[in-house]
Amino acid sequence: MAASPDLLALQAAAIQFDDAGTSRSLVAARVDGWGMSSHAVVRLARPRSVAGVQAVFELAATHGWTVGLRGAGRSYGDAALNEAGIVLDFCDFATVQWWEPTTGHIVVDPGVTIGQVWQHVVGDGWWPPVVSGTMFPTVAGAAAMNIHGKNNYKAGPIGDWIERFRLVTPVGEIVDCSRDDNADLFHAAISGFGMLGVMVDIELRLKPVGSGRVEVEPAWAPNLAAMFERFEAYIGDPATAADYCVGWIDAFGSGRSLGRGQIHAAWALSADQDPEGRVLLDAAAQALPDRLFGLIPKVWMWRLIKPFSTPLGMRAINLAKVLASRFGPKGRYRQSHAGFHFLLDYVPDWKRIYEPGGLIQFQSFVPKETALATFERLLRMQQERGLVNWLSVIKRHRPDSFLLTHALDGWSLAQDFAITDRNRVAVWQLCQDMAAIVVDAGGRFYPAKDSTLSPAHWRASHGDERLDAFVALKARVDPDARMQTNLSRRLFRSGTAD
Ligand SMILES: Cc1cc2nc3c(=O)[nH]c(=O)nc-3n(C[C@H](O)[C@H](O)[C@H](O)COP(=O)(O)OP(=O)(O)OC[C@H]3O[C@@H](n4cnc5c(N)ncnc54)[C@H](O)[C@@H]3O)c2cc1C
């Protein structure tokens, strides 16, 4: 990791820029990847307008600084970090500009979050068609990573629902991008992790919902093969296919229980199917409860779980979940959209159980023909090395048309690894070795979750043709390679190409 420049030296360089008539400052700041295992000291700028973004690009060109972008900083690793360069943070540039409830189209500033979107539209009977497991990412950050939801196999990634946006390039141009205008930039900026310009005025198509709830069916799978089979049974027949499907895996299960876990399949409900669910078409009614059992403030919960944040403690927690899944209540139940989708927001600050070293996620996407054997190998490898991940989630995906997309016709396995001073080197090595297996299986990786990938594995996973096409586009819109992040320098070595 690059050594941090002296924070004070950066502060001394504090400098003003004009933001549509108001003067704003660059400030020195330390920013973290969401997983808390990577950090950077940066010059932070928080523009409120396109003019402010352009002014920062000008400033960067004058001083020879690089510029990285940051939405809500929900990428696990180094995607929104830019050591010693400028970080453009969009938290103050976050207005819903336009909403049309008759068509379900919304236009937002880059800092508007997925949470803001659903809160804005749910009362009119709409919901974002693709959401992540947390509601805090911005729409622009989600577009830049082309995020997927628990319905990727059916709805595609968020890019499939974006109608258009304007791209502010590092040379100050504003380019309209859609499937008709500058389609090459449209398909590359979505999935291009902020390397081509700043997306603004993003128009997103939403989906109508007749009820504020979904119907959920939990199912137990005694091992990974059974998990794959049951999953396919839920999603295989278009007439009955679940609208959402996600699997949790106990990575400590071994032998015949390797890959055991629980599936949650869910179906959208029409107004006729769920007349009582209408009252939940209301932002306040969707809000996640802030107390457990109505008593314990959930802000305390991570502290209650913290004593279990050891390999032994996590083995016990995973086992408790196995027992609850196998022997707990069966049958379908109804759950609010927010409750079903944003499970990871239930326990505020849960990532703090990983302090002080933080966590990294290794999420790989493997074609359906090779996925089962590949994921079994990954799980066995970490068990053999005594580096079992603490949380594993499995999803089904489909290919899409975005240049650097991570999705393919196959499966993904997301695995959270705790990082400590003692295990850091070994976990990094494990990730290299797992990446080699994934590449051999024809798989891909996800920059939003990545912290460890090498340029060789990154290139091999996409192939020369795709990466070279991306590099050529970048050279066209960003000839000085102004836009860089720690992630881009890691994946492309120089931040641009080779
Ligand atoms: C608990 C948790 C659960 C998650 N679950 C999922 C999931 O289910 N599915 C999934 O796909 N992802 C998931 N993610 C990952 C998350 O959705 C992505 O990392 C997303 O990109 C975060 O958005 P952000 O606004 O925080 O962007 P940041 O993390 O701040 O930045 C992400 C990228 O967007 C770029 N960017 C930011 N703003 C702009 C802009 N205006 N124009 C162009 N580029 C820009 C940045 O350069 C950076 O490369 C999860 C993350 C967390 C923490």
The ligand as an SDF file (V2000), in Angstrom:
LIG
                    3D

 53 58  0  0  0  0  0  0  0  0999 V2000
  -23.3630   -3.7580    3.2020 C   0  0  0  0  0  0  0  0  0  0  0  0
  -23.1860   -3.6730    1.7070 C   0  0  0  0  0  0  0  0  0  0  0  0
  -23.9770   -4.4580    0.8800 C   0  0  0  0  0  0  0  0  0  0  0  0
  -23.8260   -4.3790   -0.5100 C   0  0  0  0  0  0  0  0  0  0  0  0
  -24.6180   -5.1610   -1.3000 N   0  0  0  0  0  0  0  0  0  0  0  0
  -24.4680   -5.1260   -2.6440 C   0  0  0  0  0  0  0  0  0  0  0  0
  -25.3010   -5.8950   -3.4940 C   0  0  0  0  0  0  0  0  0  0  0  0
  -26.1950   -6.5980   -3.0380 O   0  0  0  0  0  0  0  0  0  0  0  0
  -25.0990   -5.8110   -4.8290 N   0  0  0  0  0  0  0  0  0  0  0  0
  -24.1340   -5.0070   -5.3700 C   0  0  0  0  0  0  0  0  0  0  0  0
  -23.9960   -4.9880   -6.5970 O   0  0  0  0  0  0  0  0  0  0  0  0
  -23.3360   -4.2520   -4.5870 N   0  0  0  0  0  0  0  0  0  0  0  0
  -23.4940   -4.2910   -3.2480 C   0  0  0  0  0  0  0  0  0  0  0  0
  -22.7030   -3.4940   -2.4450 N   0  0  0  0  0  0  0  0  0  0  0  0
  -21.6840   -2.6590   -3.0780 C   0  0  0  0  0  0  0  0  0  0  0  0
  -22.2090   -1.2570   -3.4030 C   0  0  0  0  0  0  0  0  0  0  0  0
  -23.4950   -1.3130   -3.9650 O   0  0  0  0  0  0  0  0  0  0  0  0
  -21.2780   -0.6080   -4.4170 C   0  0  0  0  0  0  0  0  0  0  0  0
  -19.9910   -0.5540   -3.9030 O   0  0  0  0  0  0  0  0  0  0  0  0
  -21.7090    0.7940   -4.8410 C   0  0  0  0  0  0  0  0  0  0  0  0
  -20.8910    1.2010   -5.9200 O   0  0  0  0  0  0  0  0  0  0  0  0
  -21.5560    1.7830   -3.6980 C   0  0  0  0  0  0  0  0  0  0  0  0
  -22.0430    3.0360   -4.1100 O   0  0  0  0  0  0  0  0  0  0  0  0
  -21.4780    4.3770   -3.4520 P   0  0  0  0  0  0  0  0  0  0  0  0
  -22.4150    5.4650   -3.7850 O   0  0  0  0  0  0  0  0  0  0  0  0
  -21.1850    4.1590   -2.0280 O   0  0  0  0  0  0  0  0  0  0  0  0
  -20.1690    4.5740   -4.2950 O   0  0  0  0  0  0  0  0  0  0  0  0
  -18.6410    4.5980   -3.8360 P   0  0  0  0  0  0  0  0  0  0  0  0
  -18.3420    3.3230   -3.1500 O   0  0  0  0  0  0  0  0  0  0  0  0
  -18.3630    5.8480   -3.1320 O   0  0  0  0  0  0  0  0  0  0  0  0
  -17.9620    4.6150   -5.2650 O   0  0  0  0  0  0  0  0  0  0  0  0
  -18.1390    3.5090   -6.1210 C   0  0  0  0  0  0  0  0  0  0  0  0
  -17.6250    3.8370   -7.5060 C   0  0  0  0  0  0  0  0  0  0  0  0
  -18.4860    4.7790   -8.0980 O   0  0  0  0  0  0  0  0  0  0  0  0
  -17.7330    5.7990   -8.7190 C   0  0  0  0  0  0  0  0  0  0  0  0
  -18.5760    6.9770   -8.7000 N   0  0  0  0  0  0  0  0  0  0  0  0
  -19.1250    7.5880   -7.6180 C   0  0  0  0  0  0  0  0  0  0  0  0
  -19.8620    8.6400   -8.0080 N   0  0  0  0  0  0  0  0  0  0  0  0
  -19.7760    8.7040   -9.3610 C   0  0  0  0  0  0  0  0  0  0  0  0
  -20.3230    9.5700  -10.3540 C   0  0  0  0  0  0  0  0  0  0  0  0
  -21.1020   10.6020  -10.0380 N   0  0  0  0  0  0  0  0  0  0  0  0
  -20.0340    9.3250  -11.6510 N   0  0  0  0  0  0  0  0  0  0  0  0
  -19.2600    8.2790  -12.0130 C   0  0  0  0  0  0  0  0  0  0  0  0
  -18.7120    7.4310  -11.1140 N   0  0  0  0  0  0  0  0  0  0  0  0
  -18.9740    7.6400   -9.8090 C   0  0  0  0  0  0  0  0  0  0  0  0
  -16.4700    5.8970   -7.8960 C   0  0  0  0  0  0  0  0  0  0  0  0
  -15.3990    6.3600   -8.6640 O   0  0  0  0  0  0  0  0  0  0  0  0
  -16.2340    4.4510   -7.4950 C   0  0  0  0  0  0  0  0  0  0  0  0
  -15.4570    3.7870   -8.4490 O   0  0  0  0  0  0  0  0  0  0  0  0
  -22.8500   -3.5200   -1.0640 C   0  0  0  0  0  0  0  0  0  0  0  0
  -22.0690   -2.7100   -0.2300 C   0  0  0  0  0  0  0  0  0  0  0  0
  -22.2460   -2.7800    1.1280 C   0  0  0  0  0  0  0  0  0  0  0  0
  -21.4080   -1.9090    2.0230 C   0  0  0  0  0  0  0  0  0  0  0  0
  1  2  1  0
  2  3  1  0
  2 52  2  0
  3  4  2  0
  4  5  1  0
  4 50  1  0
  5  6  2  0
  6  7  1  0
  6 13  1  0
  7  8  2  0
  7  9  1  0
  9 10  1  0
 10 11  2  0
 10 12  1  0
 12 13  2  0
 13 14  1  0
 14 15  1  0
 14 50  1  0
 15 16  1  0
 16 17  1  0
 16 18  1  0
 18 19  1  0
 18 20  1  0
 20 21  1  0
 20 22  1  0
 22 23  1  0
 23 24  1  0
 24 25  2  0
 24 26  1  0
 24 27  1  0
 27 28  1  0
 28 29  2  0
 28 30  1  0
 28 31  1  0
 31 32  1  0
 32 33  1  0
 33 34  1  0
 33 48  1  0
 34 35  1  0
 35 36  1  0
 35 46  1  0
 36 37  1  0
 36 45  1  0
 37 38  2  0
 38 39  1  0
 39 40  1  0
 39 45  2  0
 40 41  1  0
 40 42  2  0
 42 43  1  0
 43 44  2  0
 44 45  1  0
 46 47  1  0
 46 48  1  0
 48 49  1  0
 50 51  2  0
 51 52  1  0
 52 53  1  0
M  END
$$$$
